[in-house]
C-alpha cells in the first residue's frame, strides 16, 4: 500500500531505508521513542528487515521527489475497550508519528498524518482515532489540534519511558487527543 500526498509518499519500509531511519532513531527526540533507539546502521538494517513485512499499518514517510525517508507513522486496529473479547469490533486506532528533526516545521507531519487519518477512516474502517502526547511536546499537541482532534484529558504521571539520573522511573504527564470518523468528515 502506498499513500500519496502533494509532497510525500507513505510506503512500506525497505532495507535500503536503514541509513535514513538511523538518522532520526540514533537519538530519538522524545522519551516515548526511547525503546526504538538504534545504535548502528547495521542495527537499522535488521530493523528494516523486520519492518519490511508490514505493508498495511506501518509506513515510511518519504519525500516524493528524492525518496528520502524523513519519518514514520503507524497505527494498528484495537477494540478501544480494555475488557473487550476477541470478537469485539477493532475500529479504534492510536497512531504514532515521528519525523527527522531536520524536516520538522515544514508541514510534513501534518501532510502525512492527515493522509494517514483519511486512510484509516476511509480504507481501514476506523471509527475513532486517539493519540497520546507528552505534556511538554507542544509540536505534537499542535499537530493533534490542527488535525481536528479534541483534547480529552491530561493523565498525571501516566507512564515512564526513561529513568531519572538516580535510576527511578521518570513519570510523564500525558495528554490524550481523539477524533471520531463523523468529526473527521465534518472537519475535512
RODO-2510 file (C-alpha; in nm, 4 decimals, decimal comma):
residues 188
     n   res          X          Y          Z
     1     x     0,0000     0,0000     0,0000
     2     x     0,1255     0,3474    -0,0893
     3     x    -0,0426     0,6702     0,0229
     4     x     0,0370     0,9751    -0,1902
     5     x     0,0180     1,3402    -0,0902
     6     x     0,1344     1,6565    -0,2639
     7     x     0,4956     1,6238    -0,1408
     8     x     0,5127     1,2822     0,0223
     9     x     0,4777     0,9092    -0,0275
    10     x     0,3820     0,6941     0,2699
    11     x     0,5031     0,3475     0,1823
    12     x     0,6244     0,0242     0,3416
    13     x     0,9842     0,0198     0,4661
    14     x     1,2658    -0,1479     0,2722
    15     x     1,6178    -0,2488     0,3780
    16     x     1,7510     0,0459     0,1762
    17     x     1,5869     0,2830     0,4269
    18     x     1,8281     0,1894     0,7077
    19     x     2,0625     0,4900     0,6838
    20     x     1,7762     0,7410     0,6689
    21     x     1,5972     0,5805     0,9642
    22     x     1,9199     0,5650     1,1639
    23     x     1,9488     0,9461     1,1252
    24     x     1,6452     1,0052     1,3460
    25     x     1,6499     0,6932     1,5636
    26     x     2,0113     0,7180     1,6811
    27     x     1,8855     0,9796     1,9290
    28     x     1,5042     0,9769     1,9493
    29     x     1,3722     1,3256     2,0203
    30     x     1,1035     1,2330     2,2740
    31     x     1,1058     0,9800     2,5564
    32     x     0,8228     0,7662     2,4189
    33     x     1,0550     0,6576     2,1368
    34     x     1,3488     0,5700     2,3648
    35     x     1,2863     0,1974     2,3201
    36     x     1,3251     0,2386     1,9422
    37     x     1,6787     0,3815     1,9674
    38     x     1,9207     0,2353     1,7135
    39     x     2,2901     0,2072     1,7961
    40     x     2,4288     0,1459     1,4467
    41     x     2,3376     0,1404     1,0792
    42     x     2,3653    -0,2392     1,0934
    43     x     2,1060    -0,2472     1,3700
    44     x     1,8897    -0,0224     1,1476
    45     x     1,9275    -0,2744     0,8616
    46     x     1,7992    -0,5514     1,0897
    47     x     1,5097    -0,3309     1,1999
    48     x     1,4219    -0,2569     0,8355
    49     x     1,4131    -0,6319     0,7615
    50     x     1,1610    -0,6650     1,0432
    51     x     0,9514    -0,3688     0,9258
    52     x     0,9540    -0,4683     0,5574
    53     x     0,6784    -0,7236     0,6114
    54     x     0,4320    -0,4637     0,7382
    55     x     0,2518    -0,3124     0,4408
    56     x    -0,0838    -0,2113     0,5852
    57     x    -0,0369    -0,0128     0,9084
    58     x     0,3307     0,0967     0,9343
    59     x     0,4672     0,3430     0,6796
    60     x     0,7872     0,5262     0,5989
    61     x     0,7244     0,8956     0,5358
    62     x     0,9305     0,9775     0,2260
    63     x     0,9878     1,2864     0,0174
    64     x     0,8186     1,2282    -0,3169
    65     x     1,0958     1,3932    -0,5217
    66     x     1,4021     1,2299    -0,3647
    67     x     1,2682     0,9176    -0,1930
    68     x     1,4428     1,0130     0,1326
    69     x     1,2811     0,8701     0,4444
    70     x     1,2118     1,1615     0,6795
    71     x     0,9977     0,9821     0,9358
    72     x     0,7370     0,7190     1,0074
    73     x     0,3743     0,6754     1,1027
    74     x     0,1822     0,3716     1,2216
    75     x    -0,1350     0,2585     1,3941
    76     x    -0,2928    -0,0811     1,4452
    77     x    -0,6594    -0,1700     1,4958
    78     x    -0,7729    -0,2246     1,8521
    79     x    -1,1072    -0,2704     2,0192
    80     x    -1,0957     0,0553     2,2116
    81     x    -1,2299    -0,1255     2,5178
    82     x    -0,9746    -0,2706     2,7622
    83     x    -1,2008    -0,5596     2,8624
    84     x    -1,3283    -0,6473     2,5142
    85     x    -1,3132    -1,0035     2,3922
    86     x    -1,1519    -1,1179     2,0677
    87     x    -1,4823    -1,0804     1,8786
    88     x    -1,5207    -0,7088     1,9542
    89     x    -1,5001    -0,4558     1,6722
    90     x    -1,1434    -0,3423     1,6101
    91     x    -1,2285     0,0067     1,4887
    92     x    -1,0071     0,2222     1,7100
    93     x    -0,6533     0,3311     1,6193
    94     x    -0,3808     0,5108     1,8119
    95     x    -0,1269     0,6499     1,5651
    96     x     0,2354     0,7133     1,6414
    97     x     0,4325     0,9562     1,4282
    98     x     0,7942     1,0624     1,4264
    99     x     0,9835     1,2980     1,1974
   100     x     1,3542     1,3576     1,1484
   101     x     1,4298     1,6879     1,3292
   102     x     1,5774     1,8357     1,0097
   103     x     1,2370     1,8130     0,8420
   104     x     1,0171     1,9441     1,1224
   105     x     0,8378     2,2760     1,0949
   106     x     0,7725     2,2399     0,7217
   107     x     0,4219     2,0917     0,7362
   108     x     0,5320     1,7362     0,6536
   109     x     0,3951     1,5852     0,9760
   110     x     0,0518     1,7374     0,9145
   111     x     0,0536     1,6290     0,5498
   112     x     0,1466     1,2715     0,6409
   113     x    -0,0878     1,2439     0,9401
   114     x    -0,3813     1,3932     0,7506
   115     x    -0,3394     1,1425     0,4677
   116     x    -0,2903     0,8568     0,7148
   117     x    -0,6018     0,9500     0,9150
   118     x    -0,8014     0,9665     0,5934
   119     x    -0,6685     0,6205     0,5005
   120     x    -0,7640     0,4788     0,8411
   121     x    -1,1141     0,6270     0,8308
   122     x    -1,1888     0,5555     0,4644
   123     x    -0,9999     0,2307     0,3973
   124     x    -0,9488     0,0606     0,7337
   125     x    -1,2859     0,1158     0,8978
   126     x    -1,1688     0,3415     1,1783
   127     x    -1,4463     0,4757     1,3988
   128     x    -1,2156     0,6547     1,6445
   129     x    -0,8529     0,7677     1,6360
   130     x    -0,6775     0,8775     1,9529
   131     x    -0,3238     0,9907     2,0281
   132     x    -0,1099     1,0373     2,3359
   133     x     0,1443     1,3161     2,3603
   134     x     0,3734     1,4223     2,6409
   135     x     0,2749     1,7393     2,8243
   136     x     0,5914     1,9173     2,7073
   137     x     0,5642     1,8064     2,3412
   138     x     0,3916     2,1204     2,2174
   139     x     0,4562     2,0438     1,8497
   140     x     0,2707     1,7125     1,8738
   141     x    -0,0158     1,8762     2,0634
   142     x    -0,0395     2,1440     1,7946
   143     x    -0,0464     1,8735     1,5257
   144     x    -0,3317     1,6932     1,7024
   145     x    -0,5293     2,0163     1,7215
   146     x    -0,4580     2,1043     1,3580
   147     x    -0,5907     1,7593     1,2620
   148     x    -0,9184     1,8467     1,4357
   149     x    -0,8624     1,6231     1,7354
   150     x    -1,0083     1,7293     2,0677
   151     x    -0,8128     1,7187     2,3915
   152     x    -0,9800     1,4547     2,6088
   153     x    -0,7688     1,4783     2,9183
   154     x    -0,4388     1,5004     3,0997
   155     x    -0,3093     1,1872     3,2705
   156     x    -0,0785     1,2834     3,5570
   157     x     0,2375     1,0742     3,5936
   158     x     0,0839     0,8399     3,3371
   159     x     0,3810     0,6499     3,2011
   160     x     0,7578     0,6166     3,2266
   161     x     0,9799     0,5556     2,9249
   162     x     1,3138     0,6523     3,0805
   163     x     1,4707     0,6710     3,4250
   164     x     1,5813     0,9727     3,6244
   165     x     1,9557     1,0105     3,6952
   166     x     1,9053     0,8285     4,0275
   167     x     1,7558     0,5260     3,8464
   168     x     1,3949     0,5814     3,9491
   169     x     1,1265     0,5932     3,6770
   170     x     1,0677     0,9347     3,5220
   171     x     0,6877     0,9518     3,5041
   172     x     0,5460     1,1881     3,2449
   173     x     0,2194     1,3752     3,2266
   174     x     0,0414     1,2787     2,9062
   175     x    -0,2413     1,4365     2,7072
   176     x    -0,4905     1,2270     2,5146
   177     x    -0,6477     1,3635     2,1965
   178     x    -0,9140     1,1951     1,9835
   179     x    -1,1367     1,2329     1,6811
   180     x    -1,4340     1,0293     1,5626
   181     x    -1,4995     0,9468     1,1978
   182     x    -1,8050     1,1740     1,1933
   183     x    -1,5944     1,4582     1,3360
   184     x    -1,3227     1,3944     1,0771
   185     x    -1,5750     1,4069     0,7950
   186     x    -1,7217     1,7325     0,9281
   187     x    -1,3715     1,8810     0,9762
   188     x    -1,2207     1,7757     0,6399
***
